[in-house]
Amino acid sequence: MKKWTPTHEAPPPLEGPVVPTIVGGTVLWFVLFLVQLPFYGWFDDRGHAWWVWTCLAGAGLGLIGIWYVRKRDAALRRAGRDAARPAP
């Protein structure tokens, strides 16, 4: 039996507004954390306190993501400028 392998090229990656998307997700996670925080006792009584901390972890990881995608965008812009500049 022959193993199936794709015979077509992979599509190019989609580029979009990456930084605003990551910022929006990070803000959403932090807002969810703040909304759940007053009800921490209710969550804890039912064994769902991890929901609150998951939202905080999502916001923290989002901050790392914002840093990463900003550095990536800067590197892509720098590479584009260097490629457009004529060689001496």
All heavy atoms as an XYZ file, in Angstrom:
703
protein
N       0.845     -1.168      0.000
C       0.000      0.000      0.000
C       0.896      1.238      0.000
O       1.820      1.345      0.792
C      -0.906     -0.031      1.223
C      -1.790      1.178      1.306
S      -2.966      1.030      2.656
C      -4.348      0.387      1.762
N       0.606      2.159     -0.874
C       1.408      3.368     -1.016
C       0.940      4.426     -0.012
O      -0.249      4.650      0.151
C       1.263      3.898     -2.438
C       2.109      5.098     -2.720
C       1.934      5.540     -4.154
C       2.718      6.812     -4.386
N       2.518      7.320     -5.731
N       1.924      5.047      0.631
C       1.590      6.110      1.583
C       1.170      7.355      0.799
O       1.806      7.730     -0.183
C       2.796      6.419      2.464
C       2.523      7.427      3.518
C       3.726      7.640      4.398
C       3.419      8.703      5.424
N       4.545      8.999      6.269
N       0.103      7.996      1.269
C      -0.398      9.189      0.590
C       0.492     10.375      0.901
O       0.811     10.662      2.045
C      -1.824      9.499      1.047
C      -2.385     10.693      0.354
C      -2.982     10.706     -0.869
C      -2.397     12.030      0.815
N      -3.356     11.965     -1.198
C      -3.000     12.821     -0.178
C      -1.939     12.668      1.951
C      -3.170     14.190     -0.059
C      -2.109     14.026      2.063
C      -2.716     14.772      1.068
N       0.909     11.059     -0.134
C       1.663     12.301      0.026
C       1.045     13.343     -0.884
O       0.595     13.025     -1.987
C       3.152     12.130     -0.323
O       3.257     11.631     -1.658
C       3.844     11.169      0.626
N       1.016     14.585     -0.447
C       0.423     15.623     -1.288
C       1.255     15.839     -2.556
O       2.484     15.763     -2.531
C       0.418     16.865     -0.407
C       1.396     16.591      0.676
C       1.485     15.108      0.826
N       0.577     16.100     -3.651
C       1.261     16.314     -4.926
C       1.172     17.759     -5.390
O       1.529     18.052     -6.515
C       0.656     15.403     -6.009
O      -0.746     15.677     -6.100
C       0.874     13.939     -5.674
N       0.703     18.647     -4.536
C       0.573     20.045     -4.916
C       1.403     20.923     -3.981
O       1.773     20.515     -2.894
C      -0.894     20.485     -4.901
C      -1.537     20.334     -3.560
N      -1.952     19.111     -3.071
C      -1.803     21.233     -2.593
C      -2.458     19.288     -1.860
N      -2.372     20.566     -1.542
N       1.696     22.103     -4.467
C       2.469     23.053     -3.677
C       1.640     23.559     -2.503
O       0.423     23.702     -2.603
C       2.873     24.249     -4.542
C       3.904     23.927     -5.602
C       5.286     23.744     -5.012
O       5.623     24.446     -4.044
O       6.010     22.876     -5.507
N       2.312     23.867     -1.413
C       1.630     24.469     -0.269
C       1.287     25.914     -0.608
O       2.056     26.594     -1.295
C       2.521     24.421      0.960
N       0.142     26.401     -0.179
C      -0.215     27.793     -0.472
C       0.690     28.746      0.299
O       1.243     28.380      1.339
C      -1.662     27.907      0.011
C      -1.808     26.828      1.023
C      -0.889     25.727      0.604
N       0.837     29.964     -0.212
C       1.667     30.934      0.515
C       0.993     31.305      1.839
O      -0.234     31.258      1.961
C       1.722     32.142     -0.418
C       0.540     32.004     -1.302
C       0.273     30.533     -1.430
N       1.792     31.667      2.844
C       1.192     32.028      4.133
C       0.365     33.305      4.012
O       0.683     34.193      3.223
C       2.394     32.234      5.049
C       3.536     32.485      4.133
C       3.241     31.777      2.856
N      -0.704     33.364      4.783
C      -1.552     34.547      4.784
C      -0.935     35.613      5.677
O      -0.511     35.324      6.791
C      -2.947     34.205      5.293
C      -3.735     33.215      4.454
C      -5.038     32.867      5.148
C      -4.012     33.786      3.082
N      -0.864     36.809      5.196
C      -0.379     37.930      5.996
C      -1.554     38.860      6.235
O      -2.353     39.114      5.347
C       0.749     38.673      5.278
C       2.035     37.890      5.197
C       2.676     37.649      6.541
O       2.514     38.471      7.464
O       3.336     36.612      6.686
N      -1.630     39.366      7.422
C      -2.713     40.267      7.769
C      -2.263     41.180      8.880
O      -1.074     41.274      9.177
N      -3.198     41.836      9.518
C      -2.841     42.728     10.629
C      -2.517     41.914     11.887
O      -3.356     41.750     12.777
C      -4.085     43.583     10.806
C      -5.200     42.705     10.333
C      -4.619     41.868      9.216
N      -1.306     41.381     11.945
C      -0.938     40.451     13.007
C      -0.887     41.147     14.368
O      -1.430     40.635     15.352
C       0.419     39.780     12.684
C       0.819     38.819     13.777
C       0.343     39.064     11.353
N      -0.231     42.299     14.447
C      -0.071     42.971     15.739
C      -1.432     43.349     16.336
O      -1.697     43.042     17.505
C       0.871     44.189     15.631
C       0.927     44.948     16.937
C       2.266     43.746     15.213
N      -2.330     43.993     15.578
C      -3.639     44.307     16.175
C      -4.430     43.056     16.587
O      -5.163     43.087     17.575
C      -4.377     45.064     15.076
C      -3.325     45.595     14.186
C      -2.198     44.610     14.257
N      -4.267     41.973     15.867
C      -4.959     40.739     16.222
C      -4.464     40.209     17.558
O      -5.266     39.829     18.435
C      -4.754     39.678     15.125
O      -5.231     40.198     13.891
C      -5.472     38.389     15.457
N      -3.154     40.197     17.757
C      -2.586     39.701     19.011
C      -2.940     40.641     20.161
O      -3.261     40.197     21.270
C      -1.058     39.533     18.886
C      -0.713     38.555     17.764
C      -0.448     39.073     20.200
C      -1.264     37.172     17.938
N      -2.892     41.947     19.906
C      -3.256     42.911     20.957
C      -4.719     42.719     21.353
O      -5.061     42.709     22.543
C      -2.994     44.360     20.485
C      -3.609     45.363     21.435
C      -1.496     44.612     20.343
N      -5.591     42.550     20.379
C      -7.013     42.336     20.668
C      -7.250     41.084     21.496
O      -8.029     41.093     22.451
N      -6.566     39.998     21.149
C      -6.701     38.763     21.921
C      -6.184     38.913     23.338
O      -6.787     38.412     24.288
N      -5.076     39.624     23.487
C      -4.504     39.839     24.816
C      -5.445     40.669     25.680
O      -5.675     40.353     26.854
C      -3.136     40.539     24.696
O      -2.283     39.725     23.881
C      -2.499     40.748     26.045
N      -5.997     41.718     25.105
C      -6.944     42.559     25.845
C      -8.171     41.735     26.236
O      -8.664     41.842     27.366
C      -7.333     43.794     25.010
C      -8.523     44.522     25.603
C      -6.143     44.735     24.862
N      -8.637     40.903     25.323
C      -9.806     40.064     25.623
C      -9.527     39.124     26.795
O     -10.357     38.988     27.708
C     -10.206     39.268     24.383
C     -11.416     38.360     24.532
C     -12.661     39.182     24.811
C     -11.597     37.535     23.280
N      -8.368     38.470     26.807
C      -8.018     37.587     27.914
C      -7.969     38.363     29.233
O      -8.448     37.875     30.264
C      -6.671     36.907     27.678
C      -6.737     35.701     26.798
C      -6.198     35.567     25.550
C      -7.374     34.452     27.079
N      -6.457     34.317     25.059
C      -7.179     33.611     25.980
C      -8.077     33.969     28.169
C      -7.666     32.305     25.933
C      -8.571     32.667     28.123
C      -8.357     31.860     27.008
N      -7.361     39.571     29.203
C      -7.248     40.345     30.436
C      -8.621     40.816     30.929
O      -8.895     40.803     32.122
C      -6.298     41.529     30.254
C      -5.953     42.201     31.545
C      -5.199     41.542     32.503
C      -6.407     43.478     31.823
C      -4.893     42.145     33.713
C      -6.106     44.094     33.022
C      -5.343     43.421     33.977
N      -9.486     41.220     30.007
C     -10.837     41.628     30.390
C     -11.596     40.444     30.996
O     -12.287     40.596     32.011
C     -11.588     42.231     29.179
C     -13.073     42.354     29.449
C     -10.993     43.573     28.804
N     -11.454     39.275     30.406
C     -12.102     38.089     30.976
C     -11.578     37.802     32.380
O     -12.343     37.416     33.266
C     -11.883     36.877     30.073
C     -12.679     36.873     28.769
C     -12.223     35.736     27.870
C     -14.162     36.773     29.042
N     -10.289     37.993     32.589
C      -9.728     37.817     33.934
C     -10.369     38.802     34.908
O     -10.793     38.421     36.001
C      -8.209     38.007     33.898
C      -7.583     38.104     35.256
C      -7.479     36.980     36.063
C      -7.103     39.307     35.740
C      -6.895     37.057     37.324
C      -6.527     39.404     36.990
C      -6.427     38.267     37.793
N     -10.449     40.070     34.521
C     -11.015     41.095     35.408
C     -12.492     40.850     35.695
O     -12.959     41.101     36.808
C     -10.819     42.488     34.804
C      -9.380     42.989     34.738
C      -9.338     44.353     34.057
C      -8.759     43.044     36.121
N     -13.228     40.356     34.702
C     -14.659     40.087     34.892
C     -14.858     38.918     35.853
O     -15.776     38.933     36.675
C     -15.330     39.812     33.527
C     -16.713     39.213     33.698
C     -15.402     41.093     32.706
N     -13.996     37.927     35.795
C     -14.158     36.748     36.641
C     -13.602     36.949     38.050
O     -14.009     36.242     38.977
C     -13.457     35.541     36.011
C     -14.135     35.046     34.770
C     -13.413     33.852     34.159
O     -12.371     33.430     34.639
N     -13.979     33.317     33.109
N     -12.699     37.890     38.217
C     -12.031     38.070     39.505
C     -12.992     38.317     40.673
O     -12.817     37.707     41.735
C     -11.003     39.199     39.397
C      -9.929     39.248     40.467
C      -9.197     37.915     40.538
C      -8.954     40.369     40.173
N     -14.042     39.136     40.532
C     -14.954     39.316     41.672
C     -15.707     38.042     42.069
O     -16.193     37.918     43.182
C     -15.949     40.373     41.188
C     -15.286     41.052     40.057
C     -14.362     40.049     39.444
N     -15.777     37.089     41.158
C     -16.505     35.844     41.414
C     -15.560     34.691     41.734
O     -15.927     33.524     41.619
C     -17.362     35.477     40.193
C     -18.310     36.561     39.799
C     -18.044     37.384     38.708
C     -19.466     36.796     40.529
C     -18.905     38.396     38.349
C     -20.332     37.803     40.175
C     -20.060     38.615     39.082
N     -14.347     35.019     42.161
C     -13.347     33.978     42.412
C     -13.843     32.947     43.422
O     -13.637     31.734     43.237
C     -12.029     34.590     42.901
C     -10.964     33.554     43.098
C     -10.274     33.045     42.014
C     -10.675     33.061     44.367
C      -9.312     32.073     42.173
C      -9.711     32.084     44.539
C      -9.030     31.594     43.445
O      -8.074     30.624     43.610
N     -14.506     33.395     44.471
C     -15.028     32.463     45.472
C     -16.015     31.483     44.879
O     -15.997     30.286     45.213
N     -16.874     31.950     44.011
C     -17.851     31.081     43.357
C     -17.140     30.026     42.512
O     -17.480     28.848     42.565
C     -18.788     31.924     42.494
C     -19.901     31.149     41.872
C     -21.119     30.888     42.416
C     -19.895     30.519     40.586
N     -21.889     30.153     41.545
C     -21.144     29.907     40.398
C     -18.964     30.422     39.569
C     -21.471     29.209     39.266
C     -19.296     29.713     38.423
C     -20.538     29.120     38.281
N     -16.139     30.476     41.733
C     -15.384     29.527     40.915
C     -14.640     28.524     41.789
O     -14.604     27.335     41.488
C     -14.379     30.271     40.019
C     -14.998     30.950     38.837
C     -15.046     32.336     38.768
C     -15.518     30.229     37.784
C     -15.609     32.974     37.678
C     -16.083     30.852     36.679
C     -16.139     32.228     36.631
N     -14.037     29.011     42.880
C     -13.250     28.150     43.759
C     -14.127     27.109     44.447
O     -13.730     25.943     44.575
C     -12.511     28.995     44.791
C     -11.408     28.236     45.485
O     -10.802     27.353     44.847
O     -11.151     28.536     46.669
N     -15.321     27.493     44.862
C     -16.246     26.553     45.516
C     -16.635     25.405     44.593
O     -16.923     24.306     45.058
C     -17.511     27.270     45.974
C     -17.251     28.230     47.122
O     -16.170     28.125     47.753
O     -18.121     29.106     47.372
N     -16.680     25.651     43.319
C     -17.102     24.638     42.351
C     -15.921     23.950     41.656
O     -16.109     23.184     40.712
C     -18.020     25.280     41.320
C     -19.385     25.579     41.915
C     -20.111     26.673     41.196
N     -21.402     26.948     41.801
C     -21.586     27.662     42.902
N     -20.561     28.170     43.542
N     -22.792     27.883     43.382
N     -14.698     24.275     42.090
C     -13.524     23.626     41.501
C     -13.119     24.179     40.147
O     -12.453     23.498     39.373
N     -13.539     25.407     39.869
C     -13.227     26.012     38.572
C     -12.334     27.238     38.702
O     -12.336     28.100     37.819
C     -14.504     26.416     37.845
C     -15.401     25.270     37.509
N     -15.012     24.225     36.701
C     -16.667     24.997     37.885
C     -16.000     23.363     36.589
N     -17.027     23.807     37.308
N     -11.565     27.329     39.754
C     -10.684     28.492     39.938
C      -9.659     28.585     38.818
O      -9.170     29.674     38.503
C      -9.981     28.423     41.286
N      -9.356     27.470     38.190
C      -8.386     27.480     37.104
C      -8.860     28.324     35.924
O      -8.030     28.787     35.138
C      -8.047     26.051     36.671
C      -9.222     25.281     36.133
C     -10.114     24.532     36.833
C      -9.613     25.199     34.767
N     -11.047     23.988     35.996
C     -10.764     24.378     34.712
C      -9.120     25.726     33.577
C     -11.411     24.086     33.518
C      -9.765     25.432     32.398
C     -10.903     24.617     32.379
N     -10.167     28.539     35.790
C     -10.663     29.395     34.713
C     -10.113     30.808     34.849
O      -9.719     31.430     33.868
C     -12.190     29.453     34.734
C     -12.894     28.216     34.294
C     -12.347     26.997     34.042
C     -14.290     28.079     34.064
N     -13.315     26.111     33.687
C     -14.517     26.738     33.685
C     -15.363     28.937     34.155
C     -15.775     26.257     33.381
C     -16.629     28.456     33.859
C     -16.830     27.131     33.471
N     -10.109     31.310     36.078
C      -9.619     32.667     36.336
C      -8.136     32.751     35.972
O      -7.700     33.676     35.283
C      -9.855     33.053     37.806
C      -9.290     34.425     38.100
C     -11.341     32.990     38.153
N      -7.369     31.765     36.430
C      -5.921     31.795     36.201
C      -5.576     31.511     34.747
O      -4.540     31.958     34.247
C      -5.220     30.846     37.154
C      -5.536     31.207     38.566
C      -6.170     30.440     39.490
C      -5.289     32.470     39.200
N      -6.327     31.139     40.661
C      -5.791     32.388     40.516
C      -4.696     33.661     38.790
C      -5.716     33.435     41.417
C      -4.617     34.710     39.688
C      -5.119     34.595     40.976
N      -6.435     30.781     34.051
C      -6.215     30.566     32.623
C      -6.311     31.881     31.868
O      -5.515     32.162     30.962
C      -7.235     29.557     32.059
O      -7.061     28.317     32.735
C      -7.068     29.361     30.570
N      -7.263     32.730     32.235
C      -7.402     34.030     31.596
C      -6.186     34.908     31.855
O      -5.698     35.601     30.953
C      -8.676     34.725     32.070
S     -10.177     33.899     31.530
N      -5.673     34.870     33.074
C      -4.474     35.645     33.384
C      -3.271     35.105     32.616
O      -2.462     35.886     32.094
C      -4.203     35.633     34.886
C      -3.042     36.511     35.345
C      -3.305     37.974     34.996
C      -2.813     36.350     36.833
N      -3.159     33.797     32.505
C      -2.065     33.202     31.737
C      -2.180     33.580     30.258
O      -1.172     33.863     29.598
C      -2.069     31.687     31.895
N      -3.407     33.601     29.733
C      -3.609     34.016     28.346
C      -3.170     35.445     28.114
O      -2.555     35.766     27.097
N      -3.463     36.318     29.072
C      -3.034     37.713     28.953
C      -1.517     37.814     29.034
O      -0.892     38.558     28.269
C      -3.682     38.554     30.054
N      -0.898     37.060     29.924
C       0.561     37.080     30.044
C       1.243     36.556     28.797
O       2.214     37.148     28.296
N       0.743     35.450     28.266
C       1.312     34.919     27.030
C       1.047     35.850     25.856
O       1.852     35.943     24.926
C       0.751     33.525     26.752
C       1.227     32.438     27.708
C       0.463     31.137     27.463
C       2.719     32.220     27.566
N      -0.067     36.562     25.913
C      -0.356     37.550     24.872
C       0.662     38.677     24.868
O       1.044     39.179     23.816
N       1.120     39.077     26.063
C       2.165     40.111     26.125
C       3.452     39.629     25.463
O       4.110     40.391     24.744
C       2.426     40.508     27.575
C       1.298     41.262     28.273
C       1.641     41.461     29.747
C       1.033     42.586     27.587
N       3.789     38.371     25.678
C       4.953     37.797     25.002
C       4.705     37.772     23.491
O       5.602     38.077     22.695
C       5.253     36.390     25.538
C       5.659     36.475     27.001
C       6.329     35.697     24.707
C       5.736     35.142     27.703
N       3.492     37.428     23.098
C       3.143     37.408     21.675
C       3.228     38.778     21.035
O       3.683     38.911     19.891
N       2.788     39.808     21.746
C       2.885     41.177     21.214
C       4.344     41.538     20.989
O       4.711     42.072     19.932
C       2.209     42.181     22.168
C       0.703     41.980     22.184
C       2.553     43.614     21.774
C      -0.003     42.733     23.294
N       5.187     41.247     21.968
C       6.618     41.523     21.820
C       7.179     40.789     20.603
O       7.905     41.356     19.795
C       7.361     41.098     23.096
C       8.842     41.158     22.961
C       9.627     42.261     23.066
C       9.716     40.071     22.683
N      10.932     41.925     22.870
C      11.015     40.575     22.631
C       9.516     38.708     22.470
C      12.121     39.773     22.382
C      10.611     37.911     22.220
C      11.883     38.443     22.182
N       6.814     39.515     20.452
C       7.337     38.689     19.364
C       6.904     39.216     17.996
O       7.730     39.362     17.091
C       6.886     37.242     19.543
C       7.361     36.340     18.445
C       8.641     35.817     18.468
C       6.536     36.013     17.371
C       9.093     34.998     17.455
C       6.976     35.202     16.357
C       8.258     34.686     16.399
O       8.697     33.890     15.379
N       5.611     39.494     17.809
C       5.140     39.905     16.487
C       5.619     41.311     16.127
O       5.816     41.609     14.949
C       3.609     39.773     16.328
C       3.171     38.329     16.444
C       2.854     40.638     17.297
N       5.823     42.181     17.126
C       6.387     43.499     16.831
C       7.822     43.368     16.341
O       8.220     44.034     15.383
C       6.299     44.406     18.047
C       4.853     44.824     18.340
C       4.761     45.830     19.436
N       5.295     47.092     18.941
C       5.871     47.993     19.717
N       5.985     47.780     21.008
N       6.311     49.104     19.210
N       8.609     42.506     16.976
C       9.981     42.249     16.519
C       9.975     41.628     15.126
O      10.791     41.971     14.276
C      10.710     41.313     17.487
C      10.987     41.914     18.824
C      12.103     42.914     18.721
C      12.511     43.367     20.104
N      13.523     44.391     20.065
N       9.059     40.716     14.876
C       8.960     40.069     13.569
C       8.609     41.074     12.485
O       9.224     41.084     11.412
C       7.901     38.965     13.618
C       7.685     38.260     12.307
C       6.552     37.238     12.433
N       6.256     36.632     11.168
C       5.368     37.109     10.295
N       4.683     38.195     10.583
N       5.144     36.509      9.157
N       7.624     41.927     12.742
C       7.254     42.945     11.758
C       8.403     43.904     11.485
O       8.637     44.283     10.340
C       6.029     43.729     12.226
C       4.729     42.998     11.952
O       4.777     41.903     11.347
O       3.674     43.515     12.354
N       9.131     44.290     12.528
C      10.278     45.179     12.341
C      11.345     44.495     11.485
O      11.941     45.118     10.602
C      10.852     45.602     13.685
N      11.591     43.206     11.726
C      12.580     42.473     10.938
C      12.145     42.342      9.485
O      12.963     42.477      8.562
C      12.823     41.094     11.548
N      10.849     42.107      9.246
C      10.352     42.015      7.873
C      10.474     43.350      7.144
O      10.856     43.390      5.969
C       8.900     41.536      7.865
C       8.672     40.081      8.262
C       7.181     39.789      8.364
C       9.342     39.151      7.283
N      10.147     44.445      7.842
C      10.297     45.770      7.223
C      11.762     46.061      6.921
O      12.096     46.579      5.849
C       9.726     46.852      8.129
C       8.216     46.966      8.065
C       7.720     48.247      8.709
N       8.156     48.383     10.081
C       7.510     47.909     11.146
N       6.391     47.244     10.952
N       7.966     48.088     12.350
N      12.644     45.726      7.847
C      14.075     45.953      7.655
C      14.589     45.129      6.476
O      15.349     45.613      5.647
C      14.817     45.587      8.936
C      16.207     46.099      9.026
C      16.818     45.946     10.412
N      16.521     44.681     11.094
C      15.708     44.553     12.131
N      15.085     45.603     12.629
N      15.509     43.380     12.693
N      14.155     43.888      6.346
C      14.575     43.031      5.236
C      14.045     43.572      3.913
O      14.742     43.531      2.894
C      14.092     41.606      5.458
N      12.823     44.099      3.944
C      12.256     44.691      2.724
C      13.019     45.925      2.281
O      13.252     46.143      1.097
N      13.406     46.767      3.241
C      14.206     47.955      2.901
C      15.573     47.568      2.362
O      16.056     48.138      1.393
C      14.379     48.837      4.132
C      13.243     49.759      4.418
C      13.645     50.830      5.414
N      14.404     50.344      6.542
C      13.911     50.011      7.734
N      12.607     50.137      7.929
N      14.677     49.563      8.708
N      16.202     46.576      2.978
C      17.514     46.143      2.534
C      17.459     45.527      1.145
O      18.384     45.689      0.351
C      18.124     45.144      3.522
C      18.472     45.801      4.854
O      18.494     47.060      4.925
O      18.686     45.050      5.828
N      16.389     44.802      0.839
C      16.253     44.185     -0.484
C      15.989     45.249     -1.548
O      16.399     45.092     -2.705
C      15.128     43.159     -0.462
N      15.294     46.320     -1.185
C      14.961     47.371     -2.149
C      16.144     48.300     -2.403
O      16.216     48.971     -3.437
C      13.778     48.181     -1.667
N      17.077     48.349     -1.456
C      18.238     49.223     -1.590
C      19.215     48.616     -2.610
O      19.534     47.445     -2.544
C      18.921     49.352     -0.234
C      19.989     50.417     -0.197
C      20.570     50.572      1.184
N      19.510     50.884      2.129
C      19.564     50.640      3.430
N      20.614     50.064      3.943
N      18.568     50.976      4.216
N      19.703     49.431     -3.555
C      20.638     48.901     -4.555
C      21.975     48.550     -3.898
O      22.425     49.194     -2.960
C      20.808     50.044     -5.548
C      20.374     51.263     -4.828
C      19.392     50.834     -3.780
N      22.597     47.502     -4.410
C      23.882     47.055     -3.880
C      24.980     48.030     -4.316
O      24.976     48.505     -5.452
C      24.200     45.653     -4.383
N      25.931     48.327     -3.431
C      27.010     49.273     -3.812
C      28.002     48.664     -4.761
O      28.208     47.575     -4.976
C      27.680     49.612     -2.480
C      27.221     48.604     -1.494
C      26.001     47.960     -2.061
